[in-house]
Amino acid sequence: MAHQLGIEMAEVNPGFATRYDIADLVACFAPRRVRIVSATDDEASQDADRIVQAARETCASMGSVKHIDHERYEGGHAVTQERFDEIVYWLTRYAR
């Protein structure tokens, strides 16, 4: 968010972006499973490792189960067939 790259939820919830960051949002999903997908050449996801780590730490401090899955792919922002297939697999495995 410091680089003016946010997500819609952070932008439409009044005051969210002034008080919280993406890691805070991710931690709010606990104890539900969350899948983070990032890519090495994607400007919007360069801090994904930091976000995932911070969210896991927040979950742990709240005594919540850390079900934050992170998959980092080679390449840019576009959803490739490989990424799409992995996302669908993850959803069918964990979404109810």
MIDOGU-593935 format. One record per residue (C-alpha): residue number from 1; residue in one letter; x, y, z. Coordinates in nm, 3 decimals. Layout:
<node fiza="NUM" rose="a" xx="X" yy="Y" zz="Z"/>
...
// end
This chain:
<node fiza="1" rose="m" xx="0.000" yy="0.000" zz="0.000"/>
<node fiza="2" rose="a" xx="0.297" yy="0.225" zz="0.055"/>
<node fiza="3" rose="h" xx="0.355" yy="0.201" zz="-0.322"/>
<node fiza="4" rose="q" xx="-0.006" yy="0.296" zz="-0.402"/>
<node fiza="5" rose="l" xx="-0.093" yy="-0.066" zz="-0.481"/>
<node fiza="6" rose="g" xx="-0.396" yy="-0.169" zz="-0.285"/>
<node fiza="7" rose="i" xx="-0.692" yy="-0.396" zz="-0.318"/>
<node fiza="8" rose="e" xx="-1.053" yy="-0.304" zz="-0.363"/>
<node fiza="9" rose="m" xx="-1.161" yy="-0.403" zz="-0.011"/>
<node fiza="10" rose="a" xx="-0.906" yy="-0.166" zz="0.139"/>
<node fiza="11" rose="e" xx="-1.022" yy="0.112" zz="-0.087"/>
<node fiza="12" rose="v" xx="-1.398" yy="0.080" zz="-0.035"/>
<node fiza="13" rose="n" xx="-1.406" yy="0.036" zz="0.343"/>
<node fiza="14" rose="p" xx="-1.397" yy="0.393" zz="0.476"/>
<node fiza="15" rose="g" xx="-1.083" yy="0.462" zz="0.676"/>
<node fiza="16" rose="f" xx="-0.933" yy="0.114" zz="0.629"/>
<node fiza="17" rose="a" xx="-0.623" yy="0.221" zz="0.438"/>
<node fiza="18" rose="t" xx="-0.540" yy="0.492" zz="0.692"/>
<node fiza="19" rose="r" xx="-0.541" yy="0.248" zz="0.985"/>
<node fiza="20" rose="y" xx="-0.446" yy="-0.092" zz="0.845"/>
<node fiza="21" rose="d" xx="-0.233" yy="-0.261" zz="0.584"/>
<node fiza="22" rose="i" xx="-0.285" yy="-0.572" zz="0.373"/>
<node fiza="23" rose="a" xx="-0.130" yy="-0.802" zz="0.636"/>
<node fiza="24" rose="d" xx="-0.396" yy="-0.685" zz="0.883"/>
<node fiza="25" rose="l" xx="-0.667" yy="-0.770" zz="0.633"/>
<node fiza="26" rose="v" xx="-0.523" yy="-1.115" zz="0.567"/>
<node fiza="27" rose="a" xx="-0.503" yy="-1.186" zz="0.941"/>
<node fiza="28" rose="c" xx="-0.874" yy="-1.102" zz="0.975"/>
<node fiza="29" rose="f" xx="-0.962" yy="-1.416" zz="0.780"/>
<node fiza="30" rose="a" xx="-0.822" yy="-1.642" zz="1.053"/>
<node fiza="31" rose="p" xx="-0.892" yy="-1.914" zz="1.138"/>
<node fiza="32" rose="r" xx="-1.024" yy="-1.967" zz="0.783"/>
<node fiza="33" rose="r" xx="-0.778" yy="-2.069" zz="0.516"/>
<node fiza="34" rose="v" xx="-0.639" yy="-1.799" zz="0.289"/>
<node fiza="35" rose="r" xx="-0.444" yy="-1.850" zz="-0.033"/>
<node fiza="36" rose="i" xx="-0.200" yy="-1.579" zz="-0.139"/>
<node fiza="37" rose="v" xx="-0.067" yy="-1.600" zz="-0.494"/>
<node fiza="38" rose="s" xx="0.227" yy="-1.383" zz="-0.595"/>
<node fiza="39" rose="a" xx="0.485" yy="-1.368" zz="-0.872"/>
<node fiza="40" rose="t" xx="0.850" yy="-1.277" zz="-0.891"/>
<node fiza="41" rose="d" xx="0.808" yy="-1.009" zz="-1.160"/>
<node fiza="42" rose="d" xx="0.477" yy="-0.868" zz="-1.038"/>
<node fiza="43" rose="e" xx="0.521" yy="-0.516" zz="-0.901"/>
<node fiza="44" rose="a" xx="0.196" yy="-0.554" zz="-0.703"/>
<node fiza="45" rose="s" xx="0.319" yy="-0.856" zz="-0.510"/>
<node fiza="46" rose="q" xx="0.684" yy="-0.782" zz="-0.434"/>
<node fiza="47" rose="d" xx="0.611" yy="-0.760" zz="-0.061"/>
<node fiza="48" rose="a" xx="0.395" yy="-1.075" zz="-0.052"/>
<node fiza="49" rose="d" xx="0.647" yy="-1.268" zz="0.161"/>
<node fiza="50" rose="r" xx="0.648" yy="-0.986" zz="0.419"/>
<node fiza="51" rose="i" xx="0.269" yy="-0.962" zz="0.416"/>
<node fiza="52" rose="v" xx="0.228" yy="-1.337" zz="0.469"/>
<node fiza="53" rose="q" xx="0.483" yy="-1.341" zz="0.752"/>
<node fiza="54" rose="a" xx="0.322" yy="-1.043" zz="0.926"/>
<node fiza="55" rose="a" xx="-0.025" yy="-1.196" zz="0.893"/>
<node fiza="56" rose="r" xx="0.100" yy="-1.527" zz="1.035"/>
<node fiza="57" rose="e" xx="0.255" yy="-1.343" zz="1.330"/>
<node fiza="58" rose="t" xx="-0.069" yy="-1.154" zz="1.393"/>
<node fiza="59" rose="c" xx="-0.266" yy="-1.479" zz="1.385"/>
<node fiza="60" rose="a" xx="-0.022" yy="-1.638" zz="1.629"/>
<node fiza="61" rose="s" xx="-0.045" yy="-1.342" zz="1.868"/>
<node fiza="62" rose="m" xx="-0.424" yy="-1.383" zz="1.870"/>
<node fiza="63" rose="g" xx="-0.396" yy="-1.756" zz="1.935"/>
<node fiza="64" rose="s" xx="-0.549" yy="-1.828" zz="1.597"/>
<node fiza="65" rose="v" xx="-0.458" yy="-2.111" zz="1.366"/>
<node fiza="66" rose="k" xx="-0.229" yy="-1.996" zz="1.086"/>
<node fiza="67" rose="h" xx="-0.393" yy="-2.122" zz="0.767"/>
<node fiza="68" rose="i" xx="-0.225" yy="-1.880" zz="0.530"/>
<node fiza="69" rose="d" xx="-0.098" yy="-2.057" zz="0.221"/>
<node fiza="70" rose="h" xx="0.139" yy="-1.869" zz="-0.010"/>
<node fiza="71" rose="e" xx="0.249" yy="-1.976" zz="-0.355"/>
<node fiza="72" rose="r" xx="0.507" yy="-1.763" zz="-0.535"/>
<node fiza="73" rose="y" xx="0.536" yy="-1.817" zz="-0.909"/>
<node fiza="74" rose="e" xx="0.794" yy="-1.710" zz="-1.164"/>
<node fiza="75" rose="g" xx="0.674" yy="-1.439" zz="-1.400"/>
<node fiza="76" rose="g" xx="0.444" yy="-1.141" zz="-1.403"/>
<node fiza="77" rose="h" xx="0.098" yy="-1.045" zz="-1.281"/>
<node fiza="78" rose="a" xx="-0.114" yy="-1.238" zz="-1.533"/>
<node fiza="79" rose="v" xx="-0.298" yy="-1.547" zz="-1.419"/>
<node fiza="80" rose="t" xx="-0.146" yy="-1.832" zz="-1.617"/>
<node fiza="81" rose="q" xx="-0.317" yy="-2.166" zz="-1.674"/>
<node fiza="82" rose="e" xx="-0.086" yy="-2.321" zz="-1.412"/>
<node fiza="83" rose="r" xx="-0.186" yy="-2.060" zz="-1.153"/>
<node fiza="84" rose="f" xx="-0.554" yy="-2.090" zz="-1.242"/>
<node fiza="85" rose="d" xx="-0.544" yy="-2.469" zz="-1.207"/>
<node fiza="86" rose="e" xx="-0.367" yy="-2.441" zz="-0.869"/>
<node fiza="87" rose="i" xx="-0.621" yy="-2.186" zz="-0.744"/>
<node fiza="88" rose="v" xx="-0.913" yy="-2.407" zz="-0.851"/>
<node fiza="89" rose="y" xx="-0.750" yy="-2.710" zz="-0.688"/>
<node fiza="90" rose="w" xx="-0.699" yy="-2.516" zz="-0.363"/>
<node fiza="91" rose="l" xx="-1.058" yy="-2.392" zz="-0.366"/>
<node fiza="92" rose="t" xx="-1.202" yy="-2.737" zz="-0.425"/>
<node fiza="93" rose="r" xx="-0.985" yy="-2.877" zz="-0.148"/>
<node fiza="94" rose="y" xx="-1.056" yy="-2.616" zz="0.121"/>
<node fiza="95" rose="a" xx="-1.366" yy="-2.412" zz="0.031"/>
<node fiza="96" rose="r" xx="-1.692" yy="-2.539" zz="0.167"/>
// end
